[in-house]
């Protein structure tokens, strides 16, 4: 490597595999699945085929509180393979073509082939270790994976940064499953740090305590019919809720179909250029205070999702009007494609319990995603809380709709009837006509360990989606990570965009504090 360049990857061609050094420590490095004589496990779902056709990968960056122990990690990875044999499978078409029926076929996994310890420039690591990690993780979006092996990798960066003692970047093909199923599997390889220190076997971390929701995410929960003693007015309100549900669902599905066919977003600096060229991705993240988000939520009597959507609108507005020089009086609507898990809200903990009891056949892995088209409004408001009021109004409307269930079911049926190629083209149309992909995931409320290593932070993202900007929120302990996956050529000042999120949350908290003080005085 060119040690004088200041970047650990300055001399690496973008279209070639990086030279790597894989540890040669002796240990049980080969994992053979149960029943190795079985030729196949199950057919590949249409959604997984579409993910494979588009080439979408999940990249999760874990900051660790201790240096990397490769022997301990190897044992943890083997345990994960035992809990979920699908990660020891590859997709194989029955007739040998991409158009034939594909099945998950088990293969023998050499764990050392999936544990990568790269050689980085020592000078660059010493000068700016955070940048060295950022540069390395960015190269993952440029490197192909060996199709003859199970498409997942663990990349170990064993040097300290400002947030962690070491870093592990996990790259997994999205065909294996969505973020919920992947997080469930990782939870089974993690345990509460307190359990390990006290000599107890590690247990899956419990989700944060909360009031039982009347609805799960954006999936509508029907209201129970009121008793006759409640009166005619209550009965009319109950009937009206179903009429409103039907109307909102029909309108949202029609809007979704129009987006697939012709309805596109305006051309802004957030929009990717209309080309088929490869765009390298840059993955950057910043920690936000979960207590600050909850303070704003309580002050505005809304939800955490309301605050995060408002925070995104305000931060993108701040970045857009500063960068473009456009008049601040304009109001621009950009739309995001929001994937929503259609599993029940308790599924993550249920998965952990089911896997722990060895009832693995009851676990539904894979991608169980419906989609929402969620608008973001670019505008400059003097009151930062105006973004929250607008976001709450939009999300309350979305909760009174079955858009998620319809898009999930229709996508499954459509790809089974018309084939994966047609389904893939529909996804590409959605990506081309919207501007952002937006996601939010709730993580463990207490510190956990990954393969025996205490976790400092979790930062998931994706690449392969033809969008210039992908936004993820991931909560963990007392923080929320904002993770951006951006096109390098489209967002040269991506750290300024991260700073806009931080500054916007501070402004919202200050405004909420003044609002709380004024309310108490009144």
FIDRENTOR-896714 format. One record per residue (C-alpha): residue in three letters; x, y, z. Coordinates in pm, whole numbers, padded with zeros to 5 digits, always signed. Layout:
<sites>
ALAXYZ;...
</sites>
This chain:
<sites>
UNK+00000+00000+00000;UNK+00100+00357-00047;UNK+00188+00463+00305;UNK+00234+00822+00211;UNK-00111+00873+00065;UNK-00287+00925+00397;UNK-00553+00668+00306;UNK-00521+00294+00369;UNK-00691+00220+00037;UNK-00551+00491-00191;UNK-00367+00245-00416;UNK-00635-00025-00433;UNK-00816-00053-00770;UNK-01191-00035-00724;UNK-01260-00330-00956;UNK-01027-00583-00792;UNK-01042-00790-00476;UNK-00838-00649-00192;UNK-00537-00846-00071;UNK-00634-01002+00260;UNK-00465-01195+00534;UNK-00674-01467+00690;UNK-00569-01594+01029;UNK-00413-01939+01021;UNK-00469-02021+01388;UNK-00542-02393+01422;UNK-00888-02473+01550;UNK-01208-02632+01431;UNK-01247-02409+01128;UNK-01479-02627+00923;UNK-01853-02641+00990;UNK-02060-02921+00840;UNK-02439-02884+00851;UNK-02667-03145+01002;UNK-02786-03411+00758;UNK-02518-03328+00498;UNK-02664-03586+00261;UNK-02976-03374+00215;UNK-02944-03203-00127;UNK-03155-02902-00043;UNK-03343-02736+00241;UNK-03616-02530+00080;UNK-03700-02323-00229;UNK-03570-01967-00244;UNK-03855-01721-00195;UNK-03939-01476-00476;UNK-03829-01186-00258;UNK-03492-01350-00192;UNK-03451-01410-00567;UNK-03524-01042-00631;UNK-03269-00940-00365;UNK-03015-01164-00536;UNK-03099-01031-00882;UNK-03060-00667-00772;UNK-02756-00747-00557;UNK-02853-00599-00218;UNK-02622-00655+00079;UNK-02652-00573+00449;UNK-02344-00420+00616;UNK-02344-00405+00997;UNK-02056-00230+01174;UNK-02002-00333+01536;UNK-01779-00131+01764;UNK-01629-00351+02038;UNK-01505-00256+02383;UNK-01217-00507+02368;UNK-00955-00615+02112;UNK-01054-00895+01874;UNK-00999-01257+01978;UNK-01023-01458+01655;UNK-01050-01794+01829;UNK-01350-01676+02032;UNK-01511-01525+01723;UNK-01463-01847+01528;UNK-01646-02043+01797;UNK-01926-01786+01801;UNK-01967-01799+01423;UNK-01987-02178+01431;UNK-02257-02150+01698;UNK-02454-01910+01475;UNK-02433-02154+01185;UNK-02566-02430+01407;UNK-02862-02216+01514;UNK-02948-02109+01159;UNK-02835-02364+00896;UNK-02957-02135+00617;UNK-02637-01934+00654;UNK-02455-02251+00550;UNK-02647-02262+00220;UNK-02608-02109-00123;UNK-02865-02044-00394;UNK-02857-02298-00677;UNK-03092-02294-00977;UNK-03239-02634-01053;UNK-03175-02609-01427;UNK-02848-02420-01389;UNK-02989-02089-01518;UNK-03088-01768-01347;UNK-03450-01807-01460;UNK-03499-02157-01319;UNK-03635-02248-00978;UNK-03370-02184-00713;UNK-03326-02369-00387;UNK-03116-02320-00077;UNK-02855-02596-00106;UNK-02641-02680+00195;UNK-02266-02664+00164;UNK-01967-02721+00388;UNK-01843-02390+00525;UNK-01478-02326+00600;UNK-01521-02058+00864;UNK-01171-01921+00806;UNK-01271-01831+00448;UNK-01530-01590+00592;UNK-01303-01431+00858;UNK-01103-01153+00695;UNK-00823-00956+00859;UNK-00707-00696+00604;UNK-00365-00535+00588;UNK-00407-00163+00638;UNK-00155+00116+00617;UNK-00019+00165+00970;UNK+00051+00533+00914;UNK-00309+00598+00810;UNK-00441+00404+01111;UNK-00221+00602+01350;UNK-00307+00939+01192;UNK-00686+00899+01176;UNK-00817+00557+01283;UNK-01181+00660+01240;UNK-01116+00753+00877;UNK-00925+00427+00824;UNK-01227+00225+00939;UNK-01464+00440+00735;UNK-01251+00398+00421;UNK-01229+00023+00465;UNK-01601-00032+00522;UNK-01669+00184+00215;UNK-01464-00055+00000;UNK-01702-00341+00084;UNK-01957-00193-00157;UNK-01700-00221-00438;UNK-01588-00581-00382;UNK-01772-00882-00528;UNK-01828-01194-00319;UNK-01734-01545-00425;UNK-02059-01701-00553;UNK-01933-02051-00472;UNK-01933-01970-00099;UNK-02210-01870+00139;UNK-02233-01489+00088;UNK-02143-01356+00431;UNK-01817-01226+00579;UNK-01671-01096+00906;UNK-01407-00824+00860;UNK-01188-00758+01166;UNK-01022-00419+01221;UNK-00828-00473+01542;UNK-00719-00122+01638;UNK-00880+00146+01859;UNK-01094+00431+01731;UNK-01267+00720+01906;UNK-01571+00501+01985;UNK-01436+00148+02023;UNK-01131-00064+02101;UNK-01181-00260+01777;UNK-01432-00289+01494;UNK-01602-00576+01315;UNK-01787-00519+00987;UNK-02029-00796+00885;UNK-02141-00820+00523;UNK-02439-01047+00450;UNK-02645-01093+00135;UNK-02998-00957+00185;UNK-03139-01276+00029;UNK-03075-01452+00360;UNK-03320-01230+00541;UNK-03422-00883+00650;UNK-03278-00681+00933;UNK-03520-00830+01187;UNK-03420-01191+01120;UNK-03050-01102+01103;UNK-03070-00913+01432;UNK-03255-01206+01590;UNK-02974-01439+01487;UNK-02705-01203+01613;UNK-02894-01171+01941;UNK-02856-01544+01988;UNK-02479-01507+01955;UNK-02485-01220+02202;UNK-02561-01216+02569;UNK-02605-00965+02843;UNK-02257-00857+02948;UNK-02361-00877+03314;UNK-02453-01246+03274;UNK-02111-01333+03138;UNK-01927-01145+03413;UNK-02128-01324+03682;UNK-02064-01669+03535;UNK-02418-01727+03407;UNK-02477-01855+03054;UNK-02544-01559+02822;UNK-02909-01492+02753;UNK-03070-01292+02476;UNK-03115-00929+02583;UNK-03467-00824+02666;UNK-03637-00558+02456;UNK-03709-00223+02621;UNK-04020-00211+02833;UNK-04307-00015+02688;UNK-04679+00018+02703;UNK-04863-00231+02489;UNK-04932-00054+02160;UNK-05279-00035+02011;UNK-05114-00081+01671;UNK-04793-00250+01567;UNK-04585-00008+01362;UNK-04780+00091+01055;UNK-04989-00230+01058;UNK-05344-00148+01156;UNK-05494-00323+01459;UNK-05874-00343+01425;UNK-06078-00179+01695;UNK-06309-00400+01896;UNK-06679-00346+01848;UNK-06816-00150+02143;UNK-07090-00309+02354;UNK-07448-00208+02283;UNK-07458-00029+02617;UNK-07197+00218+02486;UNK-07460+00387+02272;UNK-07515+00462+01906;UNK-07240+00722+01886;UNK-06971+00468+01981;UNK-07107+00222+01725;UNK-07100+00488+01452;UNK-06740+00572+01543;UNK-06648+00203+01520;UNK-06806+00170+01174;UNK-06644+00495+01062;UNK-06298+00364+01160;UNK-06339+00077+00913;UNK-06464+00306+00639;UNK-06163+00531+00697;UNK-05934+00227+00691;UNK-06078+00111+00358;UNK-06052+00458+00201;UNK-05696+00521+00319;UNK-05584+00177+00202;UNK-05737+00223-00144;UNK-05578+00567-00178;UNK-05235+00446-00063;UNK-05237+00141-00291;UNK-05339+00357-00589;UNK-05061+00604-00503;UNK-04814+00315-00477;UNK-04919+00182-00818;UNK-04892+00530-00972;UNK-04536+00557-00839;UNK-04443+00228-01004;UNK-04592+00339-01335;UNK-04512+00708-01377;UNK-04515+00929-01063;UNK-04162+01043-00978;UNK-03996+01283-00736;UNK-03852+01618-00848;UNK-03485+01631-00940;UNK-03286+01752-00638;UNK-02932+01707-00512;UNK-03055+01404-00315;UNK-03163+01224-00631;UNK-02930+00981-00807;UNK-02849+01050-01171;UNK-03043+00847-01429;UNK-02766+00610-01528;UNK-02668+00248-01488;UNK-02315+00324-01372;UNK-02176+00186-01049;UNK-02168+00432-00758;UNK-01945+00352-00462;UNK-02112+00379-00123;UNK-01984+00552+00185;UNK-02118+00436+00526;UNK-02102+00700+00800;UNK-02273+00723+01135;UNK-02313+00941+01443;UNK-02455+00879+01789;UNK-02757+01076+01908;UNK-02892+01081+02262;UNK-03194+00856+02309;UNK-03285+01057+02620;UNK-03299+01375+02408;UNK-03528+01204+02156;UNK-03754+01079+02435;UNK-03761+01424+02595;UNK-03884+01576+02269;UNK-04132+01289+02228;UNK-04280+01343+02574;UNK-04294+01720+02533;UNK-04483+01688+02203;UNK-04697+01390+02312;UNK-04594+01185+02010;UNK-04387+00874+01934;UNK-04015+00818+01882;UNK-04086+00748+01514;UNK-04258+01087+01485;UNK-03947+01257+01623;UNK-03710+01065+01393;UNK-03913+01139+01081;UNK-03931+01506+01179;UNK-03559+01509+01257;UNK-03488+01369+00910;UNK-03706+01627+00736;UNK-03547+01913+00928;UNK-03188+01791+00878;UNK-03237+01730+00506;UNK-03396+02075+00473;UNK-03105+02239+00651;UNK-02854+02061+00425;UNK-03051+02119+00104;UNK-03108+02494+00138;UNK-02751+02555+00254;UNK-02594+02348-00025;UNK-02822+02437-00314;UNK-02863+02807-00236;UNK-03234+02772-00312;UNK-03483+03016-00162;UNK-03587+02908+00187;UNK-03950+02983+00110;UNK-03985+02685-00124;UNK-04153+02367-00003;UNK-04043+02047-00173;UNK-04190+01701-00116;UNK-03946+01411-00143;UNK-04064+01056-00091;UNK-03891+00770+00083;UNK-03947+00398+00047;UNK-03993+00271+00400;UNK-03959-00109+00449;UNK-04174-00232+00739;UNK-04144-00573+00900;UNK-04477-00756+00877;UNK-04395-00986+01168;UNK-04561-00917+01507;UNK-04389-00664+01731;UNK-04282-00939+01973;UNK-04126-01150+01701;UNK-03766-01056+01784;UNK-03793-01181+02142;UNK-04011-01473+02029;UNK-03743-01575+01780;UNK-03483-01567+02054;UNK-03697-01786+02280;UNK-03786-02031+02002;UNK-03427-02071+01886;UNK-03314-02114+02246;UNK-03564-02400+02288;UNK-03438-02566+01966;UNK-03774-02532+01790;UNK-03596-02398+01484;UNK-03852-02516+01233;UNK-04103-02272+01383;UNK-03880-01977+01299;UNK-03965-01797+00975;UNK-03640-01653+00847;UNK-03612-01460+00525;UNK-03756-01126+00414;UNK-04100-01042+00552;UNK-04118-00681+00435;UNK-04404-00464+00327;UNK-04347-00110+00203;UNK-04476+00240+00265;UNK-04417+00549+00055;UNK-04345+00811+00320;UNK-04318+01181+00224;UNK-04050+01413+00359;UNK-04102+01787+00325;UNK-03810+02020+00264;UNK-03893+02357+00417;UNK-03738+02607+00657;UNK-03946+02667+00970;UNK-03852+02913+01240;UNK-04000+02675+01498;UNK-03816+02338+01491;UNK-04121+02171+01647;UNK-04323+02246+01332;UNK-04147+01951+01167;UNK-04273+01722+01445;UNK-04631+01840+01410;UNK-04619+01772+01037;UNK-04453+01431+01080;UNK-04707+01325+01343;UNK-04991+01417+01111;UNK-04842+01216+00823;UNK-04762+00909+01034;UNK-05100+00907+01210;UNK-05258+00897+00867;UNK-05030+00611+00756;UNK-05121+00408+01065;UNK-05484+00413+00954;UNK-05405+00215+00640;UNK-05325-00142+00533;UNK-05068-00026+00279;UNK-04794-00241+00436;UNK-04996-00564+00427;UNK-05121-00503+00073;UNK-04775-00428-00068;UNK-04628-00735+00103;UNK-04899-00975-00017;UNK-04929-00831-00367;UNK-04551-00837-00417;UNK-04540-01205-00319;UNK-04828-01298-00550;UNK-04702-01084-00836;UNK-04353-01237-00838;UNK-04491-01591-00817;UNK-04725-01532-01111;UNK-04507-01319-01339;UNK-04160-01425-01231;UNK-03863-01275-01055;UNK-03749-01060-01347;UNK-04078-00871-01355;UNK-04072-00833-00976;UNK-03718-00700-00990;UNK-03816-00442-01252;UNK-04097-00320-01024;UNK-03850-00271-00737;UNK-03618-00081-00969;UNK-03904+00147-01073;UNK-03983+00222-00709;UNK-03619+00304-00637;UNK-03591+00520-00948;UNK-03902+00726-00874;UNK-03846+00782-00502;UNK-03551+00964-00345;UNK-03466+00801-00011;UNK-03478+00462+00159;UNK-03560+00508+00527;UNK-03553+00255+00812;UNK-03567+00246+01192;UNK-03491-00054+01414;UNK-03511-00098+01791;UNK-03203-00262+01939;UNK-03111-00405+02281;UNK-03172-00181+02581;UNK-02869-00314+02770;UNK-02512-00385+02668;UNK-02465-00713+02484;UNK-02170-00919+02369;UNK-02094-01035+02017;UNK-01915-01370+02025;UNK-01775-01292+02369;UNK-01685-00928+02291;UNK-01880-00643+02460;UNK-02049-00426+02197;UNK-01997-00048+02208;UNK-02227+00041+01915;UNK-02427-00113+01629;UNK-02448+00058+01289;UNK-02641-00134+01019;UNK-02682-00023+00659;UNK-02726-00163+00307;UNK-02588-00118-00041;UNK-02697-00232-00384;UNK-03018-00029-00371;UNK-03010+00227-00654;UNK-03067+00527-00427;UNK-02812+00800-00359;UNK-02920+00830+00007;UNK-03022+00556+00251;UNK-03100+00649+00613;UNK-03106+00404+00903;UNK-03175+00462+01272;UNK-03059+00198+01520;UNK-03119+00227+01894;UNK-02882+00060+02141;UNK-02868+00123+02513;UNK-02896+00501+02566;UNK-02815+00610+02211;UNK-02964+00615+01863;UNK-02724+00575+01575;UNK-02801+00768+01258;UNK-02636+00574+00974;UNK-02612+00715+00623;UNK-02531+00512+00313;UNK-02449+00773+00049;UNK-02313+00785-00304;UNK-01962+00924-00270;UNK-01987+01134-00585;UNK-02330+01271-00490;UNK-02254+01365-00128;UNK-01894+01487-00100;UNK-01983+01668+00226;UNK-02151+01376+00400;UNK-02005+01466+00740;UNK-02179+01803+00717;UNK-02506+01617+00659;UNK-02441+01409+00971;UNK-02375+01730+01163;UNK-02712+01866+01048;UNK-02888+01577+01224;UNK-02698+01646+01545;UNK-02763+02022+01536;UNK-03129+01975+01448;UNK-03192+01745+01744;UNK-03027+02003+01974;UNK-03255+02275+01833;UNK-03562+02056+01881;UNK-03464+01976+02239;UNK-03413+02346+02319;UNK-03751+02433+02167;UNK-03918+02148+02357;UNK-03757+02273+02682;UNK-03900+02621+02628;UNK-04237+02466+02549;UNK-04231+02257+02867;UNK-04131+02557+03077;UNK-04407+02769+02926;UNK-04665+02496+02987;UNK-04562+02459+03350;UNK-04583+02835+03404;UNK-04929+02845+03249;
</sites>
